[in-house]
Amino acid sequence: MTVAATPMSLDDFFAYDDGTDTRYELENGELIVMPAESELNRRIATLLFAYLLQAGLLPQYLTMKTEVTVLGSRATVRLPDLMVLSEELAIALENAPRSTVTIDMPPPRLVVEVVSPGKKNSDRDYRYKRSQYEARGIAEYWIVDPILQKVTVLTLVEGLYEAVVFEGETDITSTLLTELAPAKRLTAAQLLNP
């Protein structure tokens, strides 16, 4: 649901406070209300967070519900379910007044979106966010889709995302997971059905 009738700038968005705990994304200058997460989506994001910690990722490089400013025709700020930060980005966020990855900061290493029901949400995750995260230079983008029961891992190769889809008992592989060399495997079924 769009809230503001006139397009907002990034400054307008960052200053916006309606006095509630409502979460918003800014999409091409439009303030979009983000619905409450489903229990399944929350469990999936939490499971992946815990898995990455157990795989050896340091806590300061993991964040949930941190905003990321992306490139677009107008101001756009996304609110991914989970992000993995680089050391440089973690340091930059420590001193930031708001938990937002701005354009002048390095991009996250990984962004994860858990697809919520509805065509509009699916289009947003599979089409719009894909192109925005790609343009932002985010090395990996995972689309975790409990509706279609698949995990799509997009890896940035020479400026464009290459996609690999994981389903069922297939082990999820990615550049980040290879670097971490986790002792415990993670399958699509485990992640999609916590």
N, CA, C and O atoms as a DFTB+ gen file, in Angstrom:
776 C
 N C O
     1  1       0.839      -1.175       0.000
     2  2       0.000       0.000       0.000
     3  2       0.884       1.237       0.000
     4  3       1.776       1.369       0.838
     5  1       0.635       2.152      -0.947
     6  2       1.361       3.407      -1.034
     7  2       0.765       4.401      -0.051
     8  3      -0.454       4.476       0.102
     9  1       1.639       5.175       0.625
    10  2       1.181       6.100       1.656
    11  2       1.177       7.541       1.163
    12  3       0.156       8.222       1.259
    13  1       2.301       8.013       0.638
    14  2       2.430       9.421       0.245
    15  2       1.976       9.627      -1.201
    16  3       2.246       8.792      -2.064
    17  1       1.288      10.736      -1.461
    18  2       0.784      11.031      -2.802
    19  2       1.877      11.613      -3.698
    20  3       1.860      11.393      -4.909
    21  1       2.808      12.339      -3.130
    22  2       3.890      12.927      -3.918
    23  2       5.182      12.163      -3.651
    24  3       5.398      11.681      -2.539
    25  1       6.050      12.047      -4.671
    26  2       7.297      11.300      -4.488
    27  2       8.152      11.894      -3.364
    28  3       8.245      13.111      -3.200
    29  1       8.766      10.999      -2.604
    30  2       9.646      11.401      -1.508
    31  2      11.096      11.304      -1.957
    32  3      11.454      10.462      -2.780
    33  1      11.911      12.171      -1.406
    34  2      13.358      12.061      -1.595
    35  2      13.912      11.150      -0.505
    36  3      13.195      10.774       0.422
    37  1      15.185      10.801      -0.619
    38  2      15.811      10.009       0.440
    39  2      15.782      10.765       1.761
    40  3      15.506      10.181       2.809
    41  1      16.066      12.063       1.713
    42  2      16.039      12.869       2.940
    43  2      14.648      12.865       3.576
    44  3      14.515      12.752       4.795
    45  1      13.603      12.991       2.732
    46  2      12.228      12.935       3.242
    47  2      11.960      11.589       3.910
    48  3      11.365      11.526       4.986
    49  1      12.406      10.515       3.262
    50  2      12.183       9.163       3.792
    51  2      12.886       8.983       5.132
    52  3      12.294       8.475       6.084
    53  1      14.141       9.397       5.205
    54  2      14.905       9.215       6.442
    55  2      14.357      10.072       7.587
    56  3      14.526       9.728       8.757
    57  1      13.698      11.191       7.249
    58  2      13.123      12.059       8.279
    59  2      11.678      11.666       8.624
    60  3      11.125      12.164       9.605
    61  1      11.073      10.791       7.838
    62  2       9.661      10.442       8.025
    63  2       9.454       9.667       9.322
    64  3      10.155       8.695       9.604
    65  1       8.481      10.115      10.101
    66  2       8.111       9.430      11.337
    67  2       6.623       9.636      11.545
    68  3       6.169      10.752      11.799
    69  1       5.861       8.547      11.435
    70  2       4.417       8.670      11.611
    71  2       3.987       8.338      13.035
    72  3       2.795       8.262      13.335
    73  1       4.986       8.137      13.920
    74  2       4.679       7.870      15.319
    75  2       4.269       6.442      15.605
    76  3       3.840       6.128      16.716
    77  1       4.398       5.552      14.592
    78  2       4.042       4.140      14.787
    79  2       5.288       3.280      14.571
    80  3       6.360       3.792      14.249
    81  1       5.134       1.977      14.751
    82  2       6.220       1.036      14.470
    83  2       6.100       0.436      13.077
    84  3       6.746      -0.570      12.780
    85  1       5.291       1.032      12.228
    86  2       5.097       0.537      10.868
    87  2       6.414       0.586      10.109
    88  3       7.154       1.568      10.178
    89  1       6.698      -0.508       9.372
    90  2       7.912      -0.578       8.559
    91  2       7.567      -0.166       7.128
    92  3       6.490      -0.473       6.618
    93  1       8.505       0.534       6.497
    94  2       8.282       1.027       5.142
    95  2       9.491       0.718       4.259
    96  3      10.617       0.584       4.737
    97  1       9.223       0.610       2.956
    98  2      10.257       0.680       1.944
    99  2       9.941       1.920       1.112
   100  3       8.795       2.364       1.041
   101  1      10.969       2.463       0.493
   102  2      10.774       3.572      -0.435
   103  2      11.046       3.016      -1.816
   104  3      12.160       2.583      -2.111
   105  1      10.035       3.027      -2.658
   106  2      10.157       2.437      -3.992
   107  2       9.891       3.508      -5.035
   108  3       8.756       3.956      -5.203
   109  1      10.940       3.915      -5.735
   110  2      10.836       4.969      -6.744
   111  2      10.136       6.208      -6.202
   112  3       9.286       6.799      -6.868
   113  1      10.508       6.592      -4.984
   114  2       9.954       7.791      -4.366
   115  2       8.628       7.582      -3.654
   116  3       8.124       8.507      -3.019
   117  1       8.046       6.382      -3.744
   118  2       6.767       6.097      -3.098
   119  2       6.998       5.360      -1.783
   120  3       7.760       4.396      -1.723
   121  1       6.334       5.825      -0.740
   122  2       6.420       5.195       0.569
   123  2       5.477       3.992       0.573
   124  3       4.266       4.143       0.415
   125  1       6.044       2.794       0.755
   126  2       5.277       1.549       0.700
   127  2       5.237       0.917       2.084
   128  3       6.281       0.691       2.696
   129  1       4.041       0.630       2.579
   130  2       3.885      -0.044       3.867
   131  2       4.298      -1.501       3.694
   132  3       3.825      -2.190       2.789
   133  1       5.180      -1.958       4.567
   134  2       5.599      -3.357       4.552
   135  2       4.729      -4.110       5.556
   136  3       4.726      -3.786       6.744
   137  1       3.992      -5.112       5.079
   138  2       3.125      -5.847       6.000
   139  2       3.948      -6.624       7.018
   140  3       5.135      -6.877       6.813
   141  1       3.311      -6.994       8.102
   142  2       3.979      -7.805       9.124
   143  2       4.410      -9.125       8.493
   144  3       3.713      -9.674       7.639
   145  1       5.556      -9.621       8.919
   146  2       6.072     -10.889       8.408
   147  2       5.196     -12.037       8.870
   148  3       4.637     -12.006       9.966
   149  1       5.081     -13.050       8.025
   150  2       4.397     -14.265       8.449
   151  2       5.340     -15.022       9.382
   152  3       6.549     -14.794       9.369
   153  1       4.791     -15.908      10.175
   154  2       5.608     -16.716      11.079
   155  2       6.599     -17.566      10.292
   156  3       7.741     -17.739      10.716
   157  1       6.169     -18.098       9.153
   158  2       7.065     -18.916       8.324
   159  2       8.238     -18.093       7.812
   160  3       9.383     -18.539       7.889
   161  1       7.976     -16.908       7.294
   162  2       9.054     -16.054       6.791
   163  2      10.039     -15.698       7.903
   164  3      11.251     -15.695       7.687
   165  1       9.523     -15.404       9.072
   166  2      10.392     -15.064      10.208
   167  2      11.251     -16.253      10.599
   168  3      12.438     -16.092      10.881
   169  1      10.661     -17.456      10.620
   170  2      11.431     -18.658      10.985
   171  2      12.524     -18.957       9.962
   172  3      13.630     -19.347      10.335
   173  1      12.225     -18.777       8.676
   174  2      13.218     -19.021       7.625
   175  2      14.408     -18.078       7.794
   176  3      15.557     -18.518       7.764
   177  1      14.140     -16.788       7.972
   178  2      15.222     -15.814       8.145
   179  2      16.034     -16.111       9.405
   180  3      17.260     -15.996       9.393
   181  1      15.362     -16.489      10.485
   182  2      16.038     -16.804      11.738
   183  2      16.889     -18.059      11.602
   184  3      18.007     -18.103      12.117
   185  1      16.378     -19.079      10.917
   186  2      17.144     -20.308      10.681
   187  2      18.419     -20.016       9.900
   188  3      19.490     -20.517      10.243
   189  1      18.305     -19.209       8.852
   190  2      19.484     -18.879       8.053
   191  2      20.479     -18.057       8.865
   192  3      21.688     -18.260       8.749
   193  1      19.991     -17.145       9.673
   194  2      20.852     -16.346      10.562
   195  2      21.649     -17.279      11.480
   196  3      22.867     -17.147      11.602
   197  1      20.952     -18.220      12.122
   198  2      21.604     -19.165      13.040
   199  2      22.588     -20.063      12.299
   200  3      23.673     -20.347      12.805
   201  1      22.216     -20.506      11.115
   202  2      23.092     -21.367      10.324
   203  2      24.403     -20.637       9.986
   204  3      25.486     -21.207      10.120
   205  1      24.298     -19.397       9.557
   206  2      25.499     -18.627       9.194
   207  2      26.391     -18.388      10.414
   208  3      27.616     -18.404      10.295
   209  1      25.791     -18.168      11.574
   210  2      26.584     -18.044      12.808
   211  2      27.323     -19.348      13.108
   212  3      28.516     -19.334      13.412
   213  1      26.609     -20.476      13.020
   214  2      27.219     -21.777      13.281
   215  2      28.296     -22.110      12.255
   216  3      29.238     -22.843      12.555
   217  1      28.157     -21.574      11.051
   218  2      29.143     -21.815       9.996
   219  2      30.407     -20.975      10.187
   220  3      31.380     -21.131       9.449
   221  1      30.387     -20.086      11.181
   222  2      31.589     -19.324      11.493
   223  2      31.555     -17.850      11.153
   224  3      32.549     -17.151      11.353
   225  1      30.434     -17.358      10.644
   226  2      30.336     -15.929      10.355
   227  2      30.239     -15.164      11.670
   228  3      29.444     -15.528      12.536
   229  1      31.018     -14.136      11.827
   230  2      31.007     -13.352      13.060
   231  2      29.700     -12.554      13.176
   232  3      29.189     -12.057      12.173
   233  1      29.160     -12.432      14.391
   234  2      27.863     -11.753      14.581
   235  2      27.816     -10.324      14.044
   236  3      26.767      -9.871      13.587
   237  1      28.933      -9.617      14.094
   238  2      28.917      -8.225      13.633
   239  2      28.732      -8.094      12.117
   240  3      28.506      -6.996      11.607
   241  1      28.829      -9.227      11.398
   242  2      28.641      -9.203       9.944
   243  2      27.246      -9.657       9.520
   244  3      26.952      -9.721       8.327
   245  1      26.393      -9.969      10.482
   246  2      25.027     -10.395      10.192
   247  2      24.037      -9.367      10.721
   248  3      24.179      -8.875      11.840
   249  1      23.036      -9.048       9.911
   250  2      22.023      -8.108      10.365
   251  2      20.678      -8.446       9.737
   252  3      20.603      -8.942       8.612
   253  1      19.632      -8.170      10.480
   254  2      18.270      -8.362       9.986
   255  2      17.557      -7.013      10.049
   256  3      17.738      -6.236      10.986
   257  1      16.755      -6.762       9.042
   258  2      15.928      -5.552       8.982
   259  2      16.741      -4.262       8.908
   260  3      16.297      -3.216       9.381
   261  1      17.927      -4.339       8.317
   262  2      18.710      -3.146       8.034
   263  2      18.363      -2.692       6.623
   264  3      18.332      -3.503       5.697
   265  1      18.105      -1.419       6.457
   266  2      17.735      -0.873       5.153
   267  2      18.960      -0.804       4.241
   268  3      20.097      -0.703       4.702
   269  1      18.694      -0.860       2.934
   270  2      19.765      -0.671       1.950
   271  2      19.244       0.240       0.838
   272  3      18.207      -0.027       0.232
   273  1      19.977       1.308       0.587
   274  2      19.633       2.236      -0.487
   275  2      20.157       1.651      -1.789
   276  3      21.319       1.253      -1.878
   277  1      19.288       1.600      -2.805
   278  2      19.670       1.045      -4.095
   279  2      19.477       2.089      -5.182
   280  3      18.852       3.127      -4.966
   281  1      20.018       1.796      -6.340
   282  2      19.920       2.715      -7.459
   283  2      18.595       2.513      -8.177
   284  3      18.104       1.391      -8.294
   285  1      18.029       3.602      -8.652
   286  2      16.763       3.535      -9.370
   287  2      16.492       4.876     -10.017
   288  3      17.251       5.830      -9.840
   289  1      15.396       4.944     -10.776
   290  2      15.062       6.215     -11.419
   291  2      14.727       7.276     -10.380
   292  3      14.938       8.468     -10.609
   293  1      14.202       6.837      -9.232
   294  2      13.933       7.718      -8.098
   295  2      14.443       7.039      -6.837
   296  3      14.882       5.890      -6.866
   297  1      14.378       7.754      -5.754
   298  2      14.888       7.248      -4.480
   299  2      14.226       5.918      -4.114
   300  3      13.002       5.791      -4.128
   301  1      15.076       4.916      -3.781
   302  2      14.575       3.599      -3.403
   303  2      15.390       3.055      -2.237
   304  3      16.621       3.050      -2.268
   305  1      14.684       2.600      -1.212
   306  2      15.308       1.993      -0.037
   307  2      14.597       0.672       0.215
   308  3      13.376       0.636       0.371
   309  1      15.358      -0.404       0.254
   310  2      14.794      -1.740       0.481
   311  2      15.042      -2.176       1.921
   312  3      15.933      -1.662       2.597
   313  1      14.245      -3.124       2.372
   314  2      14.337      -3.643       3.739
   315  2      14.420      -5.173       3.668
   316  3      13.424      -5.859       3.897
   317  1      15.615      -5.711       3.348
   318  2      15.748      -7.163       3.203
   319  2      15.545      -7.893       4.528
   320  3      15.625      -7.305       5.606
   321  1      15.279      -9.192       4.411
   322  2      15.076     -10.014       5.602
   323  2      16.392     -10.287       6.329
   324  3      16.403     -10.426       7.552
   325  1      17.491     -10.366       5.597
   326  2      18.789     -10.691       6.185
   327  2      19.880     -10.142       5.288
   328  3      19.746     -10.136       4.064
   329  1      20.976      -9.675       5.908
   330  2      22.135      -9.205       5.158
   331  2      23.404      -9.706       5.808
   332  3      23.492      -9.839       7.029
   333  1      24.393      -9.982       4.961
   334  2      25.747     -10.264       5.428
   335  2      26.598      -9.074       4.992
   336  3      26.628      -8.706       3.818
   337  1      27.283      -8.484       5.961
   338  2      28.085      -7.289       5.718
   339  2      29.551      -7.645       5.527
   340  3      30.032      -8.659       6.032
   341  1      30.242      -6.801       4.796
   342  2      31.701      -6.900       4.741
   343  2      32.254      -6.220       5.997
   344  3      31.521      -5.525       6.701
   345  1      33.519      -6.416       6.272
   346  2      34.134      -5.760       7.433
   347  2      34.027      -4.240       7.306
   348  3      33.712      -3.550       8.274
   349  1      34.295      -3.722       6.090
   350  2      34.239      -2.270       5.862
   351  2      32.823      -1.724       6.098
   352  3      32.647      -0.655       6.682
   353  1      31.826      -2.474       5.637
   354  2      30.449      -2.023       5.807
   355  2      30.031      -2.090       7.276
   356  3      29.343      -1.194       7.765
   357  1      30.438      -3.135       7.975
   358  2      30.117      -3.245       9.412
   359  2      30.684      -2.055      10.178
   360  3      30.017      -1.517      11.062
   361  1      31.897      -1.640       9.852
   362  2      32.522      -0.481      10.500
   363  2      31.753       0.794      10.159
   364  3      31.506       1.625      11.033
   365  1      31.375       0.947       8.890
   366  2      30.631       2.143       8.468
   367  2      29.278       2.235       9.183
   368  3      28.853       3.326       9.562
   369  1      28.602       1.098       9.366
   370  2      27.293       1.112      10.027
   371  2      27.390       1.388      11.524
   372  3      26.446       1.905      12.122
   373  1      28.531       1.044      12.136
   374  2      28.700       1.309      13.575
   375  2      28.524       2.777      13.909
   376  3      27.987       3.118      14.962
   377  1      28.973       3.644      13.019
   378  2      28.934       5.086      13.269
   379  2      27.758       5.786      12.597
   380  3      27.625       7.006      12.692
   381  1      26.903       5.019      11.917
   382  2      25.773       5.614      11.206
   383  2      24.649       5.961      12.188
   384  3      24.440       5.241      13.164
   385  1      23.931       7.050      11.940
   386  2      22.831       7.434      12.830
   387  2      21.601       6.525      12.686
   388  3      20.710       6.541      13.535
   389  1      21.560       5.743      11.614
   390  2      20.411       4.873      11.323
   391  2      20.954       3.585      10.700
   392  3      21.974       3.617      10.013
   393  1      20.294       2.475      10.930
   394  2      20.736       1.190      10.386
   395  2      20.357       1.107       8.904
   396  3      19.467       0.354       8.508
   397  1      21.065       1.904       8.105
   398  2      20.817       2.005       6.670
   399  2      22.141       1.964       5.925
   400  3      23.068       2.713       6.236
   401  1      22.217       1.082       4.938
   402  2      23.368       1.048       4.043
   403  2      23.101       2.092       2.967
   404  3      22.244       1.904       2.104
   405  1      23.837       3.188       3.026
   406  2      23.631       4.278       2.077
   407  2      24.500       4.067       0.834
   408  3      25.396       3.223       0.823
   409  1      24.221       4.834      -0.192
   410  2      24.928       4.706      -1.470
   411  2      26.427       4.922      -1.322
   412  3      27.209       4.321      -2.059
   413  1      26.846       5.774      -0.377
   414  2      28.276       6.044      -0.215
   415  2      29.003       4.959       0.585
   416  3      30.216       5.049       0.775
   417  1      28.282       3.938       1.056
   418  2      28.892       2.822       1.789
   419  2      29.121       1.651       0.831
   420  3      28.477       1.562      -0.214
   421  1      30.048       0.750       1.197
   422  2      30.210      -0.450       0.366
   423  2      28.921      -1.271       0.372
   424  3      28.150      -1.199       1.328
   425  1      28.678      -2.052      -0.687
   426  2      27.468      -2.874      -0.702
   427  2      27.585      -4.053       0.263
   428  3      28.695      -4.462       0.605
   429  1      26.456      -4.602       0.705
   430  2      26.502      -5.835       1.502
   431  2      27.081      -6.967       0.656
   432  3      27.069      -6.899      -0.573
   433  1      27.587      -8.003       1.317
   434  2      28.090      -9.177       0.599
   435  2      26.944     -10.052       0.125
   436  3      27.007     -10.645      -0.952
   437  1      25.892     -10.129       0.938
   438  2      24.744     -10.984       0.640
   439  2      23.483     -10.311       1.143
   440  3      23.456      -9.736       2.231
   441  1      22.431     -10.393       0.328
   442  2      21.103      -9.941       0.734
   443  2      20.153     -11.115       0.527
   444  3      20.196     -11.789      -0.502
   445  1      19.289     -11.352       1.523
   446  2      18.305     -12.436       1.448
   447  2      16.908     -11.848       1.545
   448  3      16.609     -11.061       2.444
   449  1      16.063     -12.241       0.611
   450  2      14.642     -11.886       0.648
   451  2      13.841     -13.172       0.722
   452  3      14.049     -14.083      -0.079
   453  1      12.919     -13.253       1.684
   454  2      11.991     -14.378       1.782
   455  2      10.685     -13.910       1.153
   456  3      10.081     -12.940       1.610
   457  1      10.256     -14.597       0.110
   458  2       9.073     -14.184      -0.654
   459  2       7.810     -14.370       0.176
   460  3       7.582     -15.427       0.764
   461  1       7.001     -13.328       0.210
   462  2       5.693     -13.388       0.868
   463  2       4.632     -13.690      -0.177
   464  3       4.850     -13.427      -1.360
   465  1       3.481     -14.239       0.230
   466  2       2.421     -14.543      -0.740
   467  2       1.966     -13.297      -1.494
   468  3       1.975     -12.192      -0.951
   469  1       1.570     -13.486      -2.746
   470  2       1.038     -12.397      -3.570
   471  2       1.918     -12.104      -4.759
   472  3       3.143     -12.076      -4.641
   473  1       1.292     -11.882      -5.927
   474  2       2.029     -11.624      -7.167
   475  2       2.897     -10.379      -7.058
   476  3       4.026     -10.361      -7.547
   477  1       2.380      -9.349      -6.424
   478  2       3.130      -8.099      -6.303
   479  2       4.429      -8.331      -5.525
   480  3       5.480      -7.810      -5.897
   481  1       4.351      -9.117      -4.439
   482  2       5.550      -9.426      -3.658
   483  2       6.531     -10.257      -4.468
   484  3       7.739     -10.029      -4.413
   485  1       6.012     -11.220      -5.219
   486  2       6.860     -12.068      -6.042
   487  2       7.574     -11.238      -7.109
   488  3       8.784     -11.378      -7.291
   489  1       6.844     -10.379      -7.813
   490  2       7.457      -9.498      -8.818
   491  2       8.530      -8.619      -8.188
   492  3       9.604      -8.428      -8.759
   493  1       8.233      -8.091      -7.013
   494  2       9.176      -7.212      -6.327
   495  2      10.486      -7.956      -6.043
   496  3      11.568      -7.424      -6.292
   497  1      10.388      -9.189      -5.520
   498  2      11.589      -9.948      -5.166
   499  2      12.336     -10.492      -6.385
   500  3      13.563     -10.415      -6.442
   501  1      11.607     -11.039      -7.356
   502  2      12.239     -11.681      -8.505
   503  2      12.678     -10.696      -9.590
   504  3      13.658     -10.958     -10.288
   505  1      11.986      -9.584      -9.748
   506  2      12.309      -8.670     -10.841
   507  2      12.986      -7.393     -10.366
   508  3      14.141      -7.128     -10.697
   509  1      12.249      -6.604      -9.583
   510  2      12.729      -5.268      -9.253
   511  2      13.938      -5.297      -8.327
   512  3      14.939      -4.631      -8.589
   513  1      13.849      -6.062      -7.253
   514  2      14.971      -6.116      -6.319
   515  2      16.187      -6.763      -6.977
   516  3      17.324      -6.367      -6.720
   517  1      15.944      -7.747      -7.817
   518  2      17.068      -8.391      -8.512
   519  2      17.874      -7.359      -9.296
   520  3      19.096      -7.298      -9.164
   521  1      17.206      -6.556     -10.102
   522  2      17.934      -5.567     -10.912
   523  2      18.557      -4.478     -10.037
   524  3      19.642      -3.984     -10.344
   525  1      17.882      -4.102      -8.953
   526  2      18.412      -3.065      -8.066
   527  2      19.632      -3.567      -7.291
   528  3      20.619      -2.843      -7.161
   529  1      19.577      -4.793      -6.777
   530  2      20.710      -5.345      -6.036
   531  2      21.891      -5.605      -6.974
   532  3      23.048      -5.441      -6.589
   533  1      21.590      -6.005      -8.189
   534  2      22.622      -6.213      -9.196
   535  2      23.339      -4.892      -9.490
   536  3      24.569      -4.834      -9.491
   537  1      22.559      -3.827      -9.741
   538  2      23.137      -2.505     -10.027
   539  2      23.915      -1.966      -8.830
   540  3      24.883      -1.224      -9.002
   541  1      23.501      -2.331      -7.628
   542  2      24.173      -1.869      -6.394
   543  2      25.491      -2.607      -6.165
   544  3      26.293      -2.196      -5.328
   545  1      25.721      -3.708      -6.914
   546  2      26.974      -4.443      -6.792
   547  2      27.004      -5.423      -5.635
   548  3      28.076      -5.736      -5.119
   549  1      25.831      -5.917      -5.216
   550  2      25.757      -6.883      -4.115
   551  2      26.158      -8.251      -4.665
   552  3      25.531      -8.760      -5.594
   553  1      27.206      -8.843      -4.088
   554  2      27.823     -10.060      -4.633
   555  2      26.871     -11.242      -4.717
   556  3      26.920     -12.004      -5.683
   557  1      26.000     -11.409      -3.717
   558  2      25.041     -12.505      -3.735
   559  2      23.671     -12.023      -3.284
   560  3      23.547     -11.214      -2.364
   561  1      22.649     -12.536      -3.951
   562  2      21.262     -12.251      -3.597
   563  2      20.523     -13.585      -3.587
   564  3      20.464     -14.281      -4.601
   565  1      19.960     -13.934      -2.426
   566  2      19.190     -15.168      -2.302
   567  2      17.712     -14.821      -2.262
   568  3      17.287     -13.954      -1.498
   569  1      16.932     -15.508      -3.094
   570  2      15.478     -15.406      -3.054
   571  2      14.984     -16.732      -2.490
   572  3      15.058     -17.765      -3.155
   573  1      14.486     -16.697      -1.276
   574  2      13.987     -17.887      -0.607
   575  2      12.473     -17.880      -0.766
   576  3      11.785     -17.022      -0.211
   577  1      11.961     -18.839      -1.526
   578  2      10.544     -18.830      -1.893
   579  2       9.813     -20.043      -1.314
   580  3       9.815     -21.115      -1.919
   581  1       9.183     -19.876      -0.131
   582  2       8.457     -21.003       0.466
   583  2       7.186     -21.363      -0.299
   584  3       6.655     -22.459      -0.117
   585  1       6.693     -20.478      -1.140
   586  2       5.487     -20.744      -1.907
   587  2       5.804     -21.721      -3.044
   588  3       5.102     -22.713      -3.237
   589  1       6.868     -21.426      -3.792
   590  2       7.285     -22.293      -4.897
   591  2       8.278     -23.373      -4.455
   592  3       8.711     -24.193      -5.264
   593  1       8.638     -23.366      -3.156
   594  2       9.542     -24.360      -2.584
   595  2      10.875     -24.419      -3.334
   596  3      11.319     -25.485      -3.760
   597  1      11.508     -23.236      -3.484
   598  2      12.825     -23.184      -4.111
   599  2      13.631     -22.036      -3.532
   600  3      13.085     -21.056      -3.024
   601  1      14.946     -22.186      -3.623
   602  2      15.884     -21.145      -3.206
   603  2      16.701     -20.792      -4.436
   604  3      17.360     -21.652      -5.020
   605  1      16.657     -19.525      -4.829
   606  2      17.426     -19.061      -5.976
   607  2      18.619     -18.276      -5.445
   608  3      18.456     -17.288      -4.730
   609  1      19.817     -18.725      -5.800
   610  2      21.039     -18.035      -5.402
   611  2      21.573     -17.327      -6.639
   612  3      21.927     -17.957      -7.636
   613  1      21.622     -16.002      -6.549
   614  2      22.123     -15.182      -7.650
   615  2      23.514     -14.687      -7.271
   616  3      23.702     -14.084      -6.214
   617  1      24.473     -14.943      -8.131
   618  2      25.854     -14.541      -7.884
   619  2      26.265     -13.533      -8.945
   620  3      26.035     -13.742     -10.136
   621  1      26.875     -12.439      -8.506
   622  2      27.299     -11.381      -9.414
   623  2      28.552     -11.816     -10.160
   624  3      29.594     -12.064      -9.553
   625  1      28.440     -11.908     -11.481
   626  2      29.562     -12.286     -12.343
   627  2      29.679     -11.229     -13.437
   628  3      28.795     -11.097     -14.284
   629  1      30.768     -10.488     -13.411
   630  2      31.020      -9.425     -14.388
   631  2      29.840      -8.461     -14.498
   632  3      29.448      -8.071     -15.598
   633  1      29.278      -8.080     -13.346
   634  2      28.232      -7.067     -13.294
   635  2      26.818      -7.563     -13.473
   636  3      25.875      -6.780     -13.361
   637  1      26.640      -8.866     -13.753
   638  2      25.300      -9.427     -13.936
   639  2      25.123     -10.644     -13.035
   640  3      26.078     -11.363     -12.743
   641  1      23.879     -10.862     -12.601
   642  2      23.591     -12.016     -11.764
   643  2      23.446     -13.280     -12.608
   644  3      22.801     -13.280     -13.656
   645  1      24.065     -14.358     -12.118
   646  2      23.838     -15.688     -12.660
   647  2      23.079     -16.458     -11.587
   648  3      23.467     -16.459     -10.419
   649  1      21.991     -17.117     -11.995
   650  2      21.102     -17.772     -11.037
   651  2      21.279     -19.282     -11.036
   652  3      21.452     -19.905     -12.084
   653  1      21.233     -19.860      -9.836
   654  2      21.175     -21.307      -9.652
   655  2      20.010     -21.567      -8.702
   656  3      19.906     -20.931      -7.652
   657  1      19.136     -22.499      -9.069
   658  2      17.948     -22.805      -8.278
   659  2      18.171     -24.114      -7.529
   660  3      18.652     -25.095      -8.096
   661  1      17.813     -24.115      -6.242
   662  2      17.942     -25.290      -5.382
   663  2      16.558     -25.681      -4.883
   664  3      15.781     -24.841      -4.432
   665  1      16.266     -26.987      -4.976
   666  2      14.978     -27.505      -4.525
   667  2      15.196     -28.804      -3.758
   668  3      16.218     -29.469      -3.927
   669  1      14.236     -29.158      -2.920
   670  2      14.258     -30.438      -2.229
   671  2      15.505     -30.662      -1.393
   672  3      15.931     -29.786      -0.641
   673  1      16.077     -31.835      -1.535
   674  2      17.240     -32.224      -0.726
   675  2      18.577     -31.788      -1.327
   676  3      19.635     -32.233      -0.881
   677  1      18.531     -30.929      -2.327
   678  2      19.757     -30.408      -2.935
   679  2      20.452     -29.467      -1.966
   680  3      19.822     -28.578      -1.394
   681  1      21.769     -29.667      -1.781
   682  2      22.552     -28.776      -0.930
   683  2      22.635     -27.394      -1.570
   684  3      22.918     -27.271      -2.761
   685  1      22.390     -26.359      -0.777
   686  2      22.551     -24.988      -1.261
   687  2      24.041     -24.675      -1.284
   688  3      24.739     -24.874      -0.289
   689  1      24.523     -24.188      -2.413
   690  2      25.925     -23.793      -2.530
   691  2      25.980     -22.334      -2.966
   692  3      25.109     -21.841      -3.683
   693  1      27.030     -21.665      -2.508
   694  2      27.232     -20.273      -2.890
   695  2      28.671     -19.901      -2.601
   696  3      29.381     -20.629      -1.906
   697  1      29.096     -18.782      -3.128
   698  2      30.449     -18.285      -2.883
   699  2      30.669     -18.065      -1.397
   700  3      31.707     -18.456      -0.862
   701  1      29.709     -17.445      -0.723
   702  2      29.837     -17.172       0.712
   703  2      29.945     -18.468       1.509
   704  3      30.805     -18.589       2.383
   705  1      29.078     -19.439       1.214
   706  2      29.122     -20.702       1.949
   707  2      30.427     -21.448       1.691
   708  3      30.944     -22.112       2.589
   709  1      30.962     -21.348       0.485
   710  2      32.254     -21.973       0.176
   711  2      33.359     -21.348       1.013
   712  3      34.235     -22.054       1.513
   713  1      33.327     -20.035       1.169
   714  2      34.324     -19.335       1.996
   715  2      34.236     -19.767       3.453
   716  3      35.255     -19.927       4.125
   717  1      32.997     -19.957       3.940
   718  2      32.807     -20.328       5.337
   719  2      33.114     -21.803       5.594
   720  3      33.481     -22.184       6.706
   721  1      32.962     -22.627       4.556
   722  2      33.177     -24.070       4.671
   723  2      32.428     -24.650       5.873
   724  3      33.046     -25.224       6.770
   725  1      31.094     -24.503       5.894
   726  2      30.333     -25.009       7.043
   727  2      30.426     -26.527       7.164
   728  3      30.473     -27.241       6.162
   729  1      30.451     -27.004       8.393
   730  2      30.530     -28.434       8.651
   731  2      29.192     -29.116       8.367
   732  3      29.150     -30.286       7.987
   733  1      28.121     -28.386       8.551
   734  2      26.775     -28.938       8.392
   735  2      26.186     -28.453       7.072
   736  3      26.239     -27.263       6.762
   737  1      25.630     -29.369       6.304
   738  2      25.032     -28.997       5.027
   739  2      23.707     -28.283       5.242
   740  3      23.065     -28.434       6.282
   741  1      23.310     -27.508       4.249
   742  2      22.022     -26.817       4.274
   743  2      21.326     -27.121       2.961
   744  3      21.820     -26.761       1.892
   745  1      20.172     -27.788       3.039
   746  2      19.413     -28.104       1.834
   747  2      18.273     -27.108       1.685
   748  3      17.891     -26.415       2.628
   749  1      17.749     -27.062       0.477
   750  2      16.597     -26.205       0.223
   751  2      15.420     -26.606       1.120
   752  3      14.737     -25.744       1.674
   753  1      15.190     -27.899       1.259
   754  2      14.071     -28.378       2.082
   755  2      14.233     -27.961       3.533
   756  3      13.253     -27.572       4.169
   757  1      15.459     -28.031       4.080
   758  2      15.691     -27.614       5.459
   759  2      15.375     -26.133       5.654
   760  3      14.759     -25.746       6.648
   761  1      15.799     -25.315       4.703
   762  2      15.596     -23.871       4.825
   763  2      14.130     -23.502       4.620
   764  3      13.612     -22.622       5.307
   765  1      13.456     -24.170       3.678
   766  2      12.092     -23.810       3.331
   767  2      11.043     -24.350       4.292
   768  3       9.907     -23.876       4.307
   769  1      11.423     -25.347       5.100
   770  2      10.469     -25.977       6.008
   771  2      11.053     -26.065       7.425
   772  3      11.269     -27.161       7.942
   773  1      11.306     -24.908       8.048
   774  2      11.959     -24.924       9.369
   775  2      11.043     -25.486      10.460
   776  3      11.442     -25.565      11.621
